[in-house]
Amino acid sequence: GRSASSSSSSFVDTDANIDKQGLPQTQSQEESKLSNWIMTGVLSGHSKTVSCLCFVESNNRLLSGSKDASAILWDLASMKPFRKVCPNHQPVNTCALSSKGVIAIGTMASPSARPSKNIALTLWNTSLKCVRREWLVTYTSDSGSNPTSVIYHDVSSVHFSPDGEILATCLSCALWVFETKTFNRIHQLHLMGCAIPSCSFSKSGDLFVFTVTRVDVGWCWEKGEENKELERPTVWVYCGKEFKPLTRLKGHGRIIMDCS
C-alpha cells in the first residue's frame, strides 16, 4: 500500500506510456507518435454494426461487412462506395481475401429460406462480383438413417491458406475445409454443442489454429478424457498441410473470439 502523503507524488501510472523497451515515455514522445496518425476520411454507408473489414490492396479498395446484411467495397481514393451487395440477406459475420484475388464472405444462416436457398458462404472477385455460392446445410438422421432435422449453419469465420489453395470455414458447430480449385470439401470436423468462432493459418501455412467453446451449458459430454477437455475454451493447433491435430492450448475462461 502507499501512504496518503506519498500517493500523489510518488505514484505514476505508466501503463499507457510504455515504449517497446518497457521504458516510460515522455509526453512529447507520445504526442509525436500520435501526430503521425491523421484521419483521411470517414466511410458512411452501413446502418448497423460493421462486423468485419478486409483490404483489397490490388486496387486500393476496402471491403466492409455489416450486421445490416450488406457488404460494401469502398474506393479509398474517392472515399465512396464502389459496389454494395447483400450476400445472403442476413447479417455479415466475416470476410477474407486470398492471395489469388478471391474474396470469401460469410453470413448468418437464413432459417426461413429453403435449404437450397440458404447460402451463407459466397465467393467474389475483387470487383465484388459473385463467382460462387455455397450451400451450407447438414441433415441429421436417426439410427435407421431416416432424416430428422436440418442444421442451418452460420459462418463465423473464414480464412485462406497463404497460397490461396485452401479455405477454412468456421460454422455454428463445425469446421469445413475446402480446396479452392474445385471447391471440394477435403476436411470436416463436427463438434455438436460447441461454437468455433475463429480460425487462422500461420504465415507459412504449416500451422492451422481454430478456437472451440462449448455453448450449450445444459449439454452433457459423454464420459471420456477427450470430451472432458472440451469443457473449457480451447485453441486447437493442427498441421496446416495434413490437417492433423498437434496440440490444444488452454487458459481462457470464456469464449475465444479471435486467434491469429
C-alpha positions in Angstrom: 0.0 0.0 0.0 1.0 3.7 -0.3 0.8 6.3 2.4 -1.6 9.2 1.8 1.3 11.7 1.8 3.2 9.9 -1.0 0.3 8.7 -3.2 0.0 12.0 -5.1 3.7 12.5 -5.7 5.4 9.1 -5.9 2.8 7.0 -7.8 3.0 7.3 -11.6 0.6 5.3 -13.9 2.8 4.3 -16.8 0.5 1.7 -18.3 -0.4 3.9 -21.2 3.1 5.4 -21.6 5.4 2.4 -22.1 7.6 2.1 -25.2 8.8 -1.1 -26.9 11.7 -1.4 -24.5 9.5 -1.1 -21.5 10.6 2.4 -20.5 8.3 5.2 -19.7 7.9 7.7 -22.5 7.7 11.5 -22.0 4.6 13.4 -23.0 6.4 14.9 -26.0 7.3 11.4 -27.4 3.6 10.4 -27.0 2.4 13.5 -28.8 5.0 13.0 -31.6 3.7 9.5 -32.3 0.1 10.5 -32.2 0.7 13.3 -34.6 1.6 10.7 -37.3 -2.0 9.4 -37.1 -4.1 11.5 -39.5 -7.7 10.7 -40.3 -8.1 10.8 -44.0 -11.8 10.3 -44.2 -15.0 8.6 -42.9 -16.8 5.9 -44.8 -20.5 6.1 -44.2 -22.9 3.6 -45.7 -23.9 0.9 -43.2 -26.9 1.2 -41.0 -25.8 -1.3 -38.3 -22.6 -2.5 -36.7 -19.6 -3.1 -39.0 -18.5 -6.6 -38.2 -15.5 -7.2 -40.5 -13.0 -5.4 -42.7 -10.7 -6.6 -45.4 -8.2 -4.6 -47.6 -8.2 -5.3 -51.3 -4.8 -3.8 -51.9 -4.6 -4.6 -55.6 -7.0 -1.8 -56.5 -6.8 0.4 -53.4 -10.2 -0.7 -52.0 -11.6 -1.8 -48.7 -14.3 -4.3 -48.1 -16.6 -3.9 -45.1 -19.3 -6.3 -43.8 -22.1 -5.3 -41.5 -25.0 -6.6 -39.4 -27.3 -4.7 -41.8 -26.8 -7.7 -44.1 -24.7 -5.8 -46.6 -21.1 -5.8 -47.8 -19.6 -2.6 -49.3 -16.5 -2.4 -51.5 -15.0 1.1 -51.0 -12.8 3.1 -53.3 -10.3 4.5 -50.9 -9.1 7.2 -53.4 -12.6 8.8 -53.6 -13.8 7.5 -50.2 -17.0 6.4 -51.9 -18.7 3.0 -52.3 -17.7 1.1 -55.5 -20.3 -1.6 -55.1 -22.7 -2.8 -52.4 -24.2 -6.3 -52.2 -26.3 -8.4 -49.8 -24.7 -11.8 -49.9 -27.4 -13.8 -48.1 -29.8 -11.1 -47.0 -28.6 -11.9 -43.5 -26.0 -10.2 -41.2 -22.5 -10.5 -42.5 -20.1 -12.0 -39.9 -16.7 -12.3 -41.7 -14.7 -11.7 -44.9 -11.3 -12.6 -46.2 -9.1 -12.1 -49.3 -7.0 -14.8 -50.8 -3.6 -14.4 -52.4 -5.3 -15.3 -55.7 -7.7 -12.4 -55.5 -10.7 -14.3 -54.3 -12.9 -12.8 -51.5 -14.9 -15.0 -49.2 -17.9 -13.6 -47.3 -19.7 -15.5 -44.5 -23.1 -14.6 -43.1 -25.7 -15.8 -40.6 -27.9 -18.6 -41.8 -31.5 -17.9 -43.0 -33.8 -20.3 -41.2 -36.8 -19.0 -43.2 -35.3 -19.9 -46.5 -35.5 -23.3 -48.2 -32.3 -25.4 -47.6 -31.2 -24.9 -51.2 -31.5 -21.1 -50.8 -29.6 -21.0 -47.6 -26.2 -19.7 -49.0 -24.2 -18.4 -46.0 -20.8 -18.6 -47.8 -20.2 -16.8 -51.1 -17.0 -16.2 -53.1 -16.4 -12.9 -55.1 -13.8 -11.4 -57.3 -12.0 -8.1 -56.4 -14.7 -6.1 -58.1 -17.3 -7.8 -55.8 -19.0 -9.9 -58.5 -20.1 -13.2 -57.2 -18.3 -16.2 -58.6 -19.6 -19.0 -56.4 -22.4 -19.6 -53.8 -22.0 -22.5 -51.3 -24.9 -24.4 -49.8 -24.2 -24.9 -46.0 -26.8 -27.3 -44.6 -26.4 -30.5 -42.7 -29.1 -33.1 -42.4 -29.3 -35.2 -39.2 -30.8 -38.7 -39.1 -31.8 -41.3 -36.6 -30.3 -44.8 -36.1 -32.3 -46.0 -39.1 -30.8 -43.3 -41.4 -34.2 -41.5 -41.5 -33.8 -37.7 -41.8 -34.8 -36.0 -38.5 -33.8 -32.4 -38.8 -31.8 -29.8 -40.8 -29.0 -27.7 -39.4 -28.6 -24.3 -41.0 -25.0 -23.2 -40.5 -23.9 -19.7 -39.7 -20.5 -18.8 -40.9 -18.5 -17.2 -38.1 -15.0 -17.0 -39.6 -13.3 -17.6 -43.0 -9.5 -17.8 -43.6 -7.4 -18.7 -46.7 -4.1 -20.5 -46.6 -1.2 -18.3 -47.7 -1.1 -19.9 -51.2 -4.9 -19.4 -51.6 -5.4 -23.1 -52.3 -7.4 -23.8 -49.1 -10.3 -22.1 -47.5 -11.2 -22.9 -43.9 -14.7 -22.1 -42.8 -15.9 -22.0 -39.2 -19.6 -22.8 -38.9 -22.0 -22.9 -36.0 -20.9 -26.3 -34.7 -18.4 -27.5 -37.4 -15.3 -26.7 -39.3 -15.3 -27.3 -43.0 -12.1 -27.0 -45.2 -12.4 -26.6 -48.9 -9.9 -26.9 -51.8 -10.4 -23.7 -53.7 -9.8 -25.0 -57.3 -12.8 -27.4 -57.3 -14.3 -26.4 -54.0 -14.4 -29.9 -52.8 -14.7 -30.3 -49.1 -11.4 -32.0 -48.1 -11.7 -32.0 -44.3 -14.5 -31.6 -41.8 -14.9 -31.6 -38.1 -18.2 -31.6 -36.3 -18.5 -30.7 -32.6 -22.1 -30.6 -31.5 -22.8 -28.3 -28.6 -19.7 -26.2 -29.5 -19.1 -22.9 -31.2 -16.0 -22.5 -33.4 -15.7 -18.6 -33.6 -12.4 -18.2 -35.4 -9.6 -19.8 -37.3 -6.3 -18.8 -38.9 -3.4 -20.2 -40.9 0.2 -19.3 -40.0 2.1 -17.2 -42.4 4.0 -20.2 -43.8 0.8 -22.3 -43.9 2.4 -25.0 -41.8 0.1 -24.5 -38.9 -3.7 -24.0 -38.7 -5.4 -23.0 -35.5 -9.1 -22.6 -34.5 -10.9 -21.8 -31.3 -13.5 -24.1 -29.7 -16.0 -23.2 -27.0 -18.9 -25.1 -25.5 -22.0 -23.1 -25.9 -24.8 -25.4 -24.6 -24.3 -25.4 -20.8 -27.0 -28.0 -20.4 -25.4 -30.4 -22.8 -23.6 -33.3 -21.1 -20.4 -34.6 -22.6 -20.1 -38.4 -22.8 -17.5 -39.8 -20.4 -14.1 -39.8 -21.8 -10.9 -37.7 -21.5 -11.1 -36.2 -25.0 -14.7 -34.9 -24.5 -13.8 -33.7 -21.0 -11.2 -31.4 -22.4 -13.9 -29.5 -24.3 -15.5 -28.1 -21.2 -13.2 -25.1 -21.3 -12.5 -22.7 -24.2 -9.5 -24.1 -26.2 -7.3 -23.2 -29.1 -6.7 -26.3 -31.3 -3.5 -26.4 -33.2 -3.4 -28.5 -36.4 -0.8 -29.3 -39.1 -1.8 -26.9 -41.9 -1.0 -29.2 -44.8 -2.1 -32.6 -43.5 -4.9 -31.3 -41.1 -3.7 -33.5 -38.2 -4.1 -32.4 -34.6 -0.9 -31.3 -32.9 -1.9 -29.9 -29.5 -4.5 -27.9 -27.6 -3.9 -24.6 -25.8 -6.0 -23.9 -22.6 -6.0 -20.8 -20.4 -9.1 -18.8 -21.3 -12.2 -18.9 -19.1 -14.7 -17.6 -21.6 -15.3 -17.8 -25.4 -12.3 -17.0 -27.5 -13.4 -14.6 -30.2 -10.3 -14.5 -32.4 -6.9 -16.1 -33.0 -4.1 -15.3 -35.4 
